[in-house]
Amino acid sequence: MSEFMGKFMSPLEFRSLSNLRRRGLLPTIFLLQVLTRILASQERWEKMEGSFNLTTLPRRLVFYLEGPPPGVDLLIDSVTISYKKTEGSASSIRGTENIILNYDFSKGLHPWNPICCHAYVASQWSGFLDGIRGNSGENYAVVSKRTEHWQGLEQDITNQVSTGTAYVVSAFVRVDGNVQGQVEVKGTLRLQNADGSTHYNPVGSVVASKEKWNKLEGSFSLTNMPKNVVFYLEGPPAGVDLVIDSVTITCSRHKQSKEVKVPSGAETIIKNPHFEDGLKNWSGRGCNICRHEFTAYGNVRPLNGSYFASATGRVHNWNGIQQEITGRVQRKVLYEISSAVRIFGSANDTEVRATLWVQEYGRERYVGLAKNQASDKQWTHLKGKFLLHAPFTQAVIFIEGPPAGIDILVDGLVLSPARKLQAAPCPKIENVLYGTNLLHNNAFTRGLAGWSPMGSCRLSIQTEAPHMLSSILKDRASQKHISGRYILATNRTDVWMGPSQVITDKLRLHVTYRVSSWVRVGSGGHGRHHVNVCLAVDNNQWVNGGQVEADGDQWYEIKGAFKLEKQPSKVTAYVQGPPPGVDLRVMDFQIYPVDRKARFEYLKEKTDKVRKRDVVLKFQGSNAVNLLGSSVRIQQTENSFPFGSCIARHNIENEDLAEFFVKNFNWAVFENELKWYHTEAEQGRLNYKDSDELLEFCEKHKIQVRGHCLFWEVEDAVQPWVRSLQGHRLMAAIQNRLQSLLSRYKGRFRHHDVNNEMLHGSFYEDRLGRDIRAYMFREAHKLDPSAVLFVNDYNVEDGCDTKSTPEKFVEQVVDLQERGAPVGGIGVQGHISHPVGEIICDSLDKLAILGLPIWITELDVTAENEHIRADDLEVFLREAFAHPAVGGIILWGFWEMFMFREHAHLVDADGTINEAGRRYLALKQEWLTRMNGNVDRQGEFKFRGYHGSYTVEMDTPSGKVARSFVVDKDSPVQVITLNV
């Protein structure tokens, strides 16, 4: 439609033309062809219609709108040129037709479908995203609520493509939301065979950003025709919105396209995956199975295809549908699984699981692959990965989980080798003002400017009495900030109410921020109350910025840290926690970026003092007479400081994993094999086979071992038969456990974690009284006097958990010691996400007052970007290694798929050492001493080196001589005499 603006009194003629250029042996020829015309005015929009056809295709074709006199503005809206085949023109322009339907989203989303996510069309009428207008029209699609990189927008093009034809793909894309920098957007074909196998083929990609539209281009051709061909756009990380405009797939005149061959069914792992061949290859696992066509169970339709299966008559939660896959999967290969499931027979959601049963040599094992909450209202996706280490003779995959009486519905199960994703690059972090507080008006010199209440509470500015500030002002660092003014939150009707400030635009991705605030509760409460700093991210995520227990008697400091890995839309920082009706006071609230590497030089100096020793090598013997000036080369072969990892029995069957472990660690702890629920899952049936074999493996390779754990105080970690015991029966079981394990392994485990996580659980104490914990220590020491007995707990080191502060840990140890418990060490687990050196050091200093060795017993750091993960790991390792009270560091795993937490591994599933692993190995190398020099006039060579094993090479009159020696840590200076 068109309209005019300008100085005119009557309707004016408006024309559309095409400009044709032809090229041959003659000069360029331009042909103008008027397509249609209309009289337009200023008062209203006019619709112009016309048509044209081409008998031959020119080199260039331009369409334009023109007509009004000079000085008159031309207003244009909604220009469309549609294609209609005619008898005379079909062949001439064949190949330029777009096979994508509704390519510009002018008709909404139909026939596009979001892949397990949400999508909508943004337009002038529905509203655009901020700052984003369409690339080529008034509409574009937004794909949001993405939780996986493969989620996007798809269209079935099966009926539009054929074999032997080259197709050209293009789309304009960009990203929005939780993203910084550029990310990859990909065009992909999903090819589904008649036998149910599914294969994915990339056809094009582009690096996209938030700032502008980017054109994705690619091509493909099919050498054989699958049952279904689906084109989709995917790629950005989870949480990032994908924005799409103008998608085209056209026939190409050139043959420079990528051939896509659909693999045959022989390469499929799951046979008959979508039940198109009935129930062939499937069976019930302790129950009946049925196949259903189109609709069943009231009106349940298949999610994909025409069929789904059900497992009925279930009397155990492990009953379900299964398929044997022996001979179709291999060990040391990473696989991914996906399935659509739902339930019938319960209105409540319940967990459905995909599980793999494998028969290994001498044992059977169950491997959890995927789990999700399923309902009777819609299909839910199970997605997961697995990797098998050990050789096996049989493998069966099955779907299980819901309680007895509930049917499981399954719409297909796909199992295939996992695609290795390219590692994300190291983020660029620039122009960060480290140490600068993000919070506006944090000293409250401008009243409540910048602050607002969370909820309906009331805020006011108050001034603290000087005597209440005395304890704070003892710290010189605090004197610069503390003014005495604080913010008071009253009329609180819920725990989350308190002062808040929006800080969205001030945050940078992948930067670690320190949190500090002084808090005190007010009137309305008695005793101590939980207070913490929170960050509300996009109103659906809660980030812990630090916690403390506070009362009204004094001010308490909250210390914490956080970082964001995905771009948020809104972040609100606030203080909350006390019960409703309890007033909350907040003073000197700070959130600032911290340069964690700035501390490294200080830590290196500290490490030099703590982990090194002055050494004097004195040479004697027949060659020692004329050694003055002789060349000496010192090489440390091993640092004696304990670096270890947890391992599992099935891990060591993977030769690559076992080699990495033996080469890079000198201590071990068993992941589960020594825990009571593993060694005695059923009362009286003892299983020490796995722990025996693991211990023999470690002893063979001269690796020392920690025992983890004799008991576990958290009730969820206690096996059902023990939970059922009371009184003297429970006491007898405890005594049997101690006698059985400690007499079997006496003298073979250097440490034992006696009762795990006593700050977070109280199962035994609640049933047998407070002294039961000390009793466990006393009896363990009697049975194995050589083992050092440890307490062990988590969240002690980072200020994020009021249950396990260093002060509470110290109180617990002192109480145990007063009851006669021979506590010999403190285990700090170290499951940490945002390590800050000063916070970790402060916690270790508080624990060190006990004079006991501190061990980091279960270290892992988690970050999706492996470069950020490496930084986090380095921060913690340097801090712990430099602290004089730390006696050893044990990682809680290192190999992908065998970690307690996701994105914490040092080695990828295929054996590739990632950036976090390379950083760990680099630090191990840094902490080895290498030294070259010459023998002095006293016939000595002096150096300062790390504790551990060394070799020395020197040139003597009779030739080169090599000797070995050990530097220990017993005294400031060690004199070592070597015969040469």
N, C-alpha and C positions, 0 to 999 in steps of 0.2 A: 504494500500500500504506500501511497505517496501523498505529500502535503507540501505547500509552499509557504515561505515567510519572506516578506519584503514589501516594497511599496508598489502595489498594483491594485486595480479596481475590478477586473473581470477575469473569468477562468482562462488559464493558459494551457497550451498544448504541451504534452509530456510524452516523450518517445523512449522506446528501448531499442537498441541496435546491437548487432554483432559485427565485430571487426575481424575479417578473415585475411590471413596472410598466406600467399602461395610462393613456393620457391622452385625454380627450375633452372634452365640454362639462361632464361631471360632475367632481367632485373626483378627485384621483389615487387609483387603486385598486392595491393590492399583492396579488398572488396568490402563495402559497407552494406548491410542488409537490415532494413527496418523491420522489426518483429511485430510491434504493436504500438498504439498510441492512445492517449486518453486526455480529456480536459480535466484539470485539477484546480482546486481553489484553496483559499486559506481557512475556510470554515470547517472542513471535515476531511477525513481520510477517504481516498478513492481507490478502488481496486482495479488494477490493470491486468488484463489477461491476454495471452497470445500463444503462438506456437511456432515451431520451425523444425525442419528436418535437413539432414545433410546427405547428399548422394555420394560425396567423397569426403575424406577426412583431411582438413588442411593441417599445415605444420603448427599453427597456433590459432586459437580461437578465444576471443575476448568478448565478454558480455558487459554492457554498461548502460546506465540510465542517464538521460539528458533531456534538454528541451526548453526550460524556462529562459527568459531573456537575462542578459547580464544584470547582476545586482539582486537577483531574486534567489533566496535560499531554497534548496531542494531538500525536503524531509522524506526519508525512506525507512520503511519498516517491513520486515518479513518478506524477504525475496526468496522465492523457491523456483527451481527448475527441475521438474521431474522427468523421468525417462519412460517412454512407452514404446515398446517394440512395434515396428511396422514392417510390412512385407518387403518394402524396398530398402529399409535402412538397417535391418538386423545384422547383416553381415559386415557392414561397413564400420559399425562402432562396437561390434562384439568384442568383449574383453575389457571395456571400460566400465561395465556395470558393477556396482558395489553389491556383493552378495550378503553383506551385513544388513540386517533389517533394523530400521529405526536407528540408523548410524549416529544421528545427532541428538537423540533422546527427545525429539520434539513430540513424540507420542508417549511420554513417560518412560517407564522401564521395560515395557513389553517389547520384544520377547526376551529381554535380558534377565538373568537371575543372579543374585548375590550368592557367593559360595560360603556358607556357614557364617555369614556376617550380615550387616545391614547396609542398605543402599537406598538412595533417593535422588530425585532430579532437582537440581537447583535451577531456578529461572527468574526472570524479572518479576514474575507474579508471586512465586513461592519464596523468593529471597535468595540472593547470592551469598556465598561465603565472603567474609570480610576481605575486601581488596581483590577478589577474584571474579572476573567476568569471563564469559565464554570466549573461546578462541576463535570460533567461526560462526557463532550464532547466539541465541538467547538461552540456550540450555546446555547443561553438562551434568554428568552423573557424579555423585559423591559416594564412595564406598567407605563406610565407617564401622566402628566397633569390631575392628579386626584384631584377632588374638593370635593369628599365625601368619607367616610371610606368604603362604600360598593362597590366602583368602583374597578374593577379588570379585570381578564381574565376568559372567560367562554367557555365551550364546551358542546354541546347537546349530551347526552349519552342515550337518550330514547330507541333507538334500540339496545343498548348494554347491558341493564340490564333487570332483570326479578324479580318477587316476590319470596320470600322464599329463596333467595340466599344471602349469606353473602359476602360482598365486603370489601377489605382492600385498604385503600387510603394512598398514600405517595407522597411527593413532596419536592424538595429541594428549599428553598426560602431564600432570604435576602432582605434588603431594601437599598435605596440609596437616596441621595439628602437631602432634608430638614428634617433631623432627628438627634437626639442626644440620645444615650442610646438605649434601646430595646423597640420594639413595637410588638403587637400581629398580626400575620397573621393567617387567618382562611380559612378552606375549608368548603364550604357550598353547599347544594343542594337547587335548586329552583324548586319546584313541582307545576305544573300548572294542575288544574283539567279541565275536559270537561265543567264544568259550569262556567269557567272563573276565579275561585278563585285561588289565588297564595299563597303558603306557603313556608317558609324558614326553613331549618333544618341544624344545624351545624353538621359536621362529624369529625372535627379534628382541632387542632390549635397548634401553636408553637410561642414562643417568639423569634423574629428575630432581627438581628442587621446589621450594615453596614460591620462589620469586617470579617464575615465568613458566609458560607452556613449553614443553619439550616434545619433539616429534620422535616417536618410536617407529622404526622401520625394520622390515624383515621380509622373508619370502619362504615358500615351501612348495613341495609337490608330493603327491602320494603315489607310491609305486604299487601298492595294493590297498584295497578298500576295506576298512574296518566296519563294524556294525554302527558305531556312533563316532562322530567327529565333533568335538566341542572346542571352540576357541575361547580363551579367557586371558584376562590381564591380571597380574599378580606382582609380588616382589618386595614391596616395602616392609620394613620390620613391623612387628605387632605394635598396635597403638597408633600407627601412622595412617591417616586417611588418604585414599587414592582417588584422585580427581581425573575424570576421563571426558574427552570430547572428540567428535569426528573420527569414528573408527571405520576404516575401510579395508576390505579385502577384494581385490580385483584380479582378473586374469592378466597375466603378463605376456607381452609380445616377445620377451627374451627368455632364454632358458637358464638364466643365472640364479636359479632358486635352489633352496636346500631340499634335497630329496628326503622324505620321511617314510621309512619302511616300518610298517606295523609288525612287531615281532609275533612269531607264531605262539600258539598255546603251549608248545613244548617248554617255553621259557617261564611259564606261569608257576608260582609256588603253590597257591591255593587252587585246587581243582574244583570246577563247577562253583565258582565263588558267588554267583548270584542266583543259584538254584534253577537255572534254566533247563538243566538236565535232571529235573526232579531232585531227589535227595542223594543222588549218586555221589560217592566219596565222603558223605557225611554220616554221622551216627550220634545216638543219644549217649550222654555220659550219665548213666544211672537213671535215665528218664526216657520219655517218648519224644520224638520230633515229627513235625508235620510241615508240608509245604502248602502255601496259600497263594492263590492266583487273584490278582487285582484286589478284591476287598475281602475282609474277614474281620473277626473280632468286633462286630458292631458296624464299623465302617472304616477300618484301618486300611489305608492304601499304601502300597510300596513307595518308598522314597525314590528309588531308582529302578527302572525296568518294570517288570510285570509280576515279580514273585518276592515273597519273603518266607522265612521259615520260623517255626516256633518250637520251643522246648516246653513240654507240658508234663503233668504228673510228677512234678519235682517234689522230693521229700527231704532234700538236703540243699544247703546253699551252694555246694560244689556241682550239683546237677546242671547240665546244660547241653549245648550242641558242640560237637568236636570233629576234628579232622586230623588224621595222622599225616605228618609232613616229613617223615624219615626219608632221607636221601635227597630231599629238595632244599634243605638248608645246610649251611656249612658253619663251622666254628671260625671265630676271628673275622666274621663279616657282620657289619651292622645292617639290621633290617628295620623297616618301618611297617606298622600295621594300622589299618583303618577299618572301621565297621560302623554301621548305623544300627542302633538298638533302641528298644523301648520295652515296657513291661505291660502286663495285663493281669488284673486280679487284685490290685491295690491302688487306692487313691493317693497314697503317699509316695513321694520320691524314694528310691532306694538305689543302692550302689550296684552297678553292673561292671564286671571285670573281664578282661581278656587275659588268659593265663597260659603259659607254656609249661608242659610237663616233659622233662627229659630224663631218660635213663642213662646215667653216666656209669662208667666202670665201677662197680661196687657200691653205687648209691643212686637214689632218685632225688630229683630236685624240682621244685616249682618256682617258676620265674614270672613275676607279675609284669605284664606288658602295658596295660592301660586300664584306667578305671574312670567312671563318671557317674553322676547321679542321673538316673533315668526315671521317666514318668510314663503314665498311661495316656498322655495327651499329645505327645509329639515325639519324633525320632531324635535321638541324641547320638552324637558321634564319639566313638572311642578312637583315640589316636595315641600311638606310642612307638617306642623303639626297643630293640634288644640286641644283645651280643652274647654269644656263647663262647666260653673259653675252653672248656674241657672237651675231649672226645666223648661222643655219645653214641649209643646204639639204637635209640628210639626217641622220637619227638612227636608230641601231640599238642595241638593248639585247641583251646576251648573257651567258650563264653559261659560265665558263671556269676554267682554273687547274691541275687535276691533271696529272701527267706523262702522256706518251703511253702508251696501252694501258689506261688506267683509265677506266671508264665514269662519266659524271655522271648521276645520277638527280635529276629535278626534279619536285616536287609543287606546281605552281602558282607563279605570279609575279604579284604585285599591285603596281601603280604608281598613285599618286594624289597630288594636291596635299597638301602637308604641313599638318597642323593647327598653327596658331600657339598655343603654350602661353603662358599668362599668366605673366608674370615673378614670381618669388618675392619677397615683401616683404623689406624690410630687417630682418635679424634684430635682436631686442632683446637687447642685451648689457648686463646690469645686475649690480651688486654684485660686480664682479670686484676682487679684492685684487691690484692690479698690483704687481709686484716681490716678491711673497711666494713663497718656494720651496714647491713642492708635495711635495717629497720629505721624508719623515719621517726625523729623526735623521741628517741628511746630514753632520754633523760627527762622528758616531760616538761621541758622549759617552755613549750608552747601549749601547755594544757593538754587537751585530748586530741590535738591536731594529728591526723594520720591513723588514729586508733578508733576502733568500733567494737561494740559488744558482740560476742557470739551468743545468739539467742536473745532472750528478753532481760538479761541481767543489766544492772546499772553500773556505769563506770564513773569514777571521780579521781582526782589527783589529791594526794595527801603528802604530808612531810613527816618522816620518821623522827622519833626522839633520838638524840645523839647517843644515849647509853645503849640503844638497841643496835647501833652500827659498829660498836667497838670491835666485835669479833671479826667483822668483815674487813675493817680498815687495818687490821694487822697485816694483811696481805698488801704489799706495795703496789702490785699490779692492779688491785681493785681501787686504790685511792684515786687513780686518774678518772675513774668512771662514776663512782658513787657520789651522788649529790644529796641524798636523803629523800628525794622525791620518789614516790611510787604510785602505781595505779591500783585502785581498790575496786574489786568487783563484788557488788552486793546484789541482793534479791535473786540469787542463783536458784533456779528450780530444776536444774539437771546437771549431771557431772561434767558435761562438755562445755558448759557456759564459762566464759572468761574473756579477757581482753584479746583482740585479734588485729591483724594487719595483713593486707593483701600484698604479696611480694613477687607476683608472677614475673613481671618484666625485669626484675633484678637478678633472677637466677640464671645460671649457665649450666648446660648439661655437662655431666661427667666431672664437675668440680666438687670437691669435698668441702662441705660447710661445717664449721664448728658452731655449736649452740651453747650459750651460757646465760643463765638467769638466776637471780636471787628471788626466792619465794618464801612466803609465810602465810599460814592460814589465819583467819580472823575469828570473830565471834560466831557462835552457832555450832561449834564442834568441840569435842573433847578428845585428847590423845592425838596421835599422828595420823595424817591422811595422805593418800597417794596424790602427788602433783606431777604433771608432766607437760613438756612442750610437744605440741602436735603440729603436723602440717596436713591440711586437707587439700588433696590433689584431685582436681576435677570432680569434687564432691562424691567420688566413689572409691578413693584410696586414702588410707591413713598411714602417715609416716611418723615413726617415733623419733623425736628429737632429744630424748633424755628424760629421766624420771628421778624422783626423790620422794622420801617420806618426810613430811613437814608438820610442825605444830605451830602454835601461836607464841611459843616462848622465845624463839630466835629465828633468824634468817638462815635458809638452807640454799646451797648452790646446786643448780641443775647443770650437769655437763653431758653433752651428747654430740652427735655428728650425723650427717646424712648427705646423700648425693642423689641426683635424679638422672636416669639413663634415657628417659623418653620425654619428649617435649610436652609439657602440660598446657592446658588452656587456662587454668586458674589455680593458684596456690595461695592458701591462707595460712599464716602462722598464728598459733594461739596457745594460750596456757589454760589447762583444765585439770580436773581430777577429783577435788574434794566432793563429798556428798552434797545433795541439794540443801540449801539453807546455811551452808558454811561459807563465810566470806573468804576471798582470795586476794592476797597482796602480791604484786609483781614489781621488781625493781631491777634496773640495769639489764634489760633483756637485749641480748646480742645474737645476731646470726651473721657470720662473716666467712668468706672463703679463706681457706688455710693452704699455704704453700708447704706441703708435707715434705718436699725434697730439700727445703731450706735447712732442715734439721739433720740431714744426712752427714754433713761434715762433722758436726758435733758428735754424732753417734759413732763415726769412724774413730775419732779420738778416744771416745769412751771405750769402744771395743778394743782398741790397742792396749789400754790399761788393764782391761778385765780378762781378755782372752789370750794375751801374749805374755812371754817371759823372756828375760835376758838370759842368753846362753853363751857359755864360754867353752869352745872346743879346744882341748889340750891334746897335742899329738906327742906320742912317744914310740920308741922302737928304733930299729936300725936305720930307717929312712928319715927319722925326725931330726937328724943333726943339721942337715943343710936345707931346711924347708923355708927359710926366710924369703918372702916374696913369692912363694909358690902359689899358683892359682887354685882357688877353692870355689866349688859350685855346690850350693845347697838347694835341695829340692824336697819340699814336703809332699809326701805321698798320700797322707790321710790326716784330716783334722779329727782329733779324738772327741770333739763335742758331739753329743748324741743328736743325730738327725734321723728321724724314723717316719714310718707310715703304717697305717692299718692295712691289713691284707685279709683276704678270705680264702678258704680252702680251694674253691673253684678257680680263683684268680691265678694260682701258680701253675695251672695247666696250660696257660697261655705263655709260650716260651718268650715272646717279646716282652710281655708285662713282667714276667719273673726276672728277666735279664735287667730291665730298667730298675727294678726294685733292688736287686742285689748290688748293682753297680753304684747306686746313688743314695742308699740308706744303710745305716749301721744298727738301727733299732727297729723293732716291730711291735705291733699290738694287733690282736685278732679282732676282727670286726664284730662277729657274733659267736664264734665257735666256743668260747669259754663261758659265755653267759649261761645262767642257770636254765633259762627257757630253752636253750639249745642242747645242753648236756643232759637235761632231764625233762623233756617236754611232757612225758607221762610219768607219774610217780613210780619209782622203782626201776624204770627202764633207762639205764645210763648209756649215754652215747659220747664217748671220748675219741672216737675214730678220727673225726675232723681235726680236733685240737692236737691229737697225737701226731698226725701227719704234718700239720703246719709247724709244730714245734721241732720236729725232726728236720724239716726243710730249713728252718732258721738256724738251728744248731750246725747243720752241715755247712752253711755259708757264714758261720761265725757272727751271726746277727743276734744281739741280745733282745730279750722280749719282756714287755710289760704284761701283767695279767689283768684282764678287763672282762668282767668284773665279778666279784664273789656274790654280791647282792645288788639289787636295784630298788631304791626306796620309792620310786614313782609307781603307783598302783597299776597303771596301764602297761607297764613293762614286766609285771608279775604274771606268770602263767596261771591258768584257771585253777588247776588242782591245788596250787599253793594258796590262792585267794580263798579257797573254800575251807582252809584250816583255821583253827582257833586254839588259843591257849597252849597247853603242853604239846599238842600235836604239831602246831606250827613251830614250837621251840625244838622239838625233836627233828623236824625236817631241816631246820637251820643247822643244827649240830651235825646231821648226816651230810649236808652239803659241804660244810667246812672240812670234815674228816675225809670225805671221798676225794675232793679235789686237791686239797693241800698235801695229803699223804701221798697221792699219786705223783704230784709234780714237785715235791719238796726239793728246794735248791735249784730249780730249773727256770723259774721266773724271777727276774730281778726286782720287780715291783708287783704289787697287787692294789687295784682300786677296790677297797673293801665294801663300801656301800654307796653306790653311785647316786649322785644328785640329791643329797640330803637337804639342800636348801629348797628344793622344788617338790619334794614328796615326803610322805610320813607313813607309808604302809605298815612297816614293822613297828615303828614307834607307837602308832595308834593302837596296835593290838597287844604289844608286849611291854610297853612302858619305855620311858626315856633312856634307861640304861642299856637297852638292847643294842644300841649302836656301839657303845664302848665295849660291850661284851664281844661283839663280832671282831673288833680289833684285838682285844686281849687273847681270844681263842685262836685267831689267825696267827698271831705272833708265836704262841706256844707250838703250833703245828709246823710252822716254817719260819724259824727265827732269822734266817738270812734274808728274807724278802723285806723290802722297804714298803710300808703300808701307807697308802695315800687316801686322802679325801679327793673328790673330783666333782666339779660342777661347771655350769655354763652361765654366760652373760655376766661374768664377774669383772671383765676387763674393760667394758665400754660404756658403763653408766646408763644402760637402757632397761634395767630390770631392778625394781626395788626389792625383789625377793633375794637377790644374790649380789648385794653390794660387797666390796672388800671388807667393810666393817663387820657385816653379818658373817662372812666366811671366817674372819678372825675369831669372832665370838664363838662360833661353832667348834673350831679347833681347840680353843682354850677350854671349853666345856668338856670336850672329849678327853683332853689331857688330864683335867681335874678328876675325871672318873677312871683314870688309869689306862686310857687307850694309848698305845704306843704309836701315835701318828708320826710318820717319818717324812711325809712330803705333801705338797699342795698341788693338786691337779687343776689347772685352768684350761678348760676345753678349747676356747678360741674359735668358736663358730661366729665369725664377725663379718660385717658387710661394709662398714665405712671406717676403717681404722684410722685413728689420729694418734700420732706418737705420744704427745703429751698426756692424753687421757690414759693410754695404755700404761705408760711409765708411772703415772700417779697411782694407778691401781696396784701395780707390782710393788711399788714402794710401800704401800699400806700393808700388803701381805708379807713383805720381807721382814717386818718387825717381829714376826714369830721366830725367825732364825732357821726356818726349814727350807730345804730346796724347793723351788717352784718349777714345775714342768708344764709346758704347753702340751696338752695331751691329745687334742683332737682338732688341730688347726685346719680350717678351710675358709677361704674368702670367695665371695660369689659376685661376679659381674659378667653380664652377657658379652661385653666387648673384652676380648682377651688381653688387650693392652691395658685397659683399666684394671682388670683382674691382676695383671702382673704388677702394676703400681701398688695395689692394695697389699699384695703378698710381700712385696719388698718392704713396705712400711712396717708391717708386723714383724717380719723376720729380723730386720735391722734393730728394731726396738728390743725384741726379746733377746737377741744374741748379745746386745750391748749391756744387758742388765746383769749385775753380778749375782743376783739371787736365782736366776734361771739356770736350771741344770740340764735341760734338754728340750727339744721341740719335735713333736710327733704330728705329722699331717694325717688328716682323716681321709686318706685316699689320694690318688693322683691320676687315675685312668678314667676317661669318659665312660658313662653308663654305670660306673661302679663308685659313685660318690653319694654321700649323704644329701648334699644339696646340688641342684642343677647349676651349671655354669661355674663350677669350682675346679674343674679338672686342669691338670698340667699337660696331659697327653691325650690327643684325640683318639676316638675309637679305632681308627686305622693305624695307630702307632705313631702318628706325626706329633712331634713335640711342639706345642703352641707357644705363644709369647710368654705366658705365665711359667711354663716349664723351662723355657730358655732363661728367664730371669732367675729362677731358682738355681739352675746349674751355674749361671754366671756368678751368683753370690757364693756358691760353694767354691768356685775357683778363686774368687777374691779373697776368701778366708783360708787360703793356702799360702805359705811363705816360700818365696824364691829369692835367693841371694847369691851374688857372686862377689869375690874379693880375693885378698891375699893374706897369707900367714904373716903375723907381725913379728917383732924382734923377740918377744917372749915365747915364740913358737905356738902362738894361739890364734884362733879366729873367733871374733865376738860378733854376735848378731842378736836381734830380738825377733822372736817368731811365735806363731800360734802353737798351742799345745797339740801334740800328735806325733805321727811317725815321719821320719826323714831319711833321705840318703844324702851322702856327701861324696863328691868326687874331687880328687886333688892330684896335682902333678908332683911326683917325687923323682929323685935322681934315677930310680930304677923303673920309672914308668907311672902310668895312672893307677890310682888306688881308689876303690869304692868301699864305703862302710855305711852301715845303718845305725840309727839311734832314735831314741824317743825323748821328746820334751814333755815333761809332766807339769803339774800346776801346784806343786807342794810348797815352793819357796820362791822368793823374788828372783834369785839368780841360781841357775843350774850349771854346774861344771861337769862336763862330760869328757872323759879321757878315752882317746881312740888310739889303738896300736896301728902304726903304719910301717 
